[in-house]
């Protein structure tokens, strides 16, 4: 899917460099949360981050790297915990946005109760939130 999006951006913007910048900007909020999660988990465990970046770059293999956190060499347990940190923070962010901002918990309850006739009301509660499209994008 990401490859298809990259190809679409190249076709729309006509230059690979422009497409790379657009792609990186599109995913910047998620990349920032992801990399900050690694960095914060490392700091919480007393592990020094040797470098950190949110700037996109092309790797030697030709892949697009949107961001990274490099940490000092450490044991497998701490490496696994640092690696898994974005799963926790991403899940928390999605839950917070979905329930506290977009009221998707009400929508889910309507689905679970099989009150399908009330789904438009649940959807209208979500779309009534100011800037709801931006919140969906952030999610």
N, C-alpha and C positions, 0 to 999 in steps of 0.2 A: 504494500500500500504506500509506503514512504517513497519507494522508487517511482511509482506512478505519479505521485504528487510532485516529485522533483522533475520528472519528464514534462508534466503539465506546465509547471512554472517556467521551464526552459522554453517551451513552445510559446507561452504567453509573453514572456519577457525578452525572448529572442537571444539572450546572452547567458551563458552558464554562470558567469560571475554575479549578474543581477539575480538570477534564480537562486543561487546559493544564499545571497543576502536576504532575499524575501523568505526563503525557507527557514533560515536561522531566526529571523524576526518573528515569524509565525509561531515557532516553537520556543521562543525565549522564556516566557513565564514558566513553562514546564521544565525546561533545562535549568533555569535558575533554582527552582525548588529542588530538583533532582541533585544537582551538584552541591547546593547548600546543605542538603541532608547528609551527603557523604562527609562534607567538611565538618559539620556540627557533631556528627557521630564520632569522627576521628578525634576532635578536640575533647569531647566528653570522656573518651577513653585514654586521654593523655598521649595521643599519637600526633606527631607533627606532620602537617601537610606541607610537602615540599614545593608544590605549585598548584595553581587553581586558574581556570579560565572559563569564560562564557563565550569567548569569541570563536566562531566557526573556522575550521581549516580543513584542507584536504590532506589526508594521510598519504604516506608513501605508496600504499596500496590503491590509492584512488578513491577511498571512501571519505564521506563527509563526517567530520567529528564536530559535534555542536558544542561540547564543553567537556571538561574533565577536572578531576581532583586527583593529584598524585600524592601518595603518602609514603612515609618511610617504610622500609621493609619490616614486616611484623608477623606474628604467629597467625595460623589459619583461623582460629576462632575470632580474633579481633578483625581480621580481614573480612570474614563472612558477615559479621555484624555491621561493619562499615558499608559493605556492599549491599546489605539488605535494608539499610536505613531509608532509601527512597520509597520502598514498598510501604513502610509505616507512615511516613509523612505524606505521601501521595494519597494513601487511603484516608488519613485524617482530613486532608484538604478536601477530597471529594465528598466525604461525609459532611463536613462543615458547610460546604457550598450547597450541597444537595438538600440538606435538612434545614439549616438555619437561614439560608438566603432564598433558595428556589422552592422551598416547601415541597420537595419531591417525596417526602415521607407520606404526605397526605395522598399524593397520586398513587404511591405504592399500596397504601391501605385500600384505596378504591379498587385497584387491580386484584388484591388478595381477597377482598370480600365479594368479588365478582359483580360489583355494582357498575357494570360497564356503561349504563346510561348516564352515570355521573362523571365519567371520564372527562368530558368537555369542561366541567366545572373545575376539576383538579388541574387541568391544563391551563385554564384561564387564571387560576391562582398563581401558577408559575409565571405565566407571561405578563401578569400584572406587576411583577417586581420591577422597579426601576432598573434600567440597564440589564435586563434579563439576558439579552443576547451576549453581552460581554461576560456575564457570569457563566453562561454555558460554554463560551469559548475558553475561559480560564479553567473550567472543570475538564 
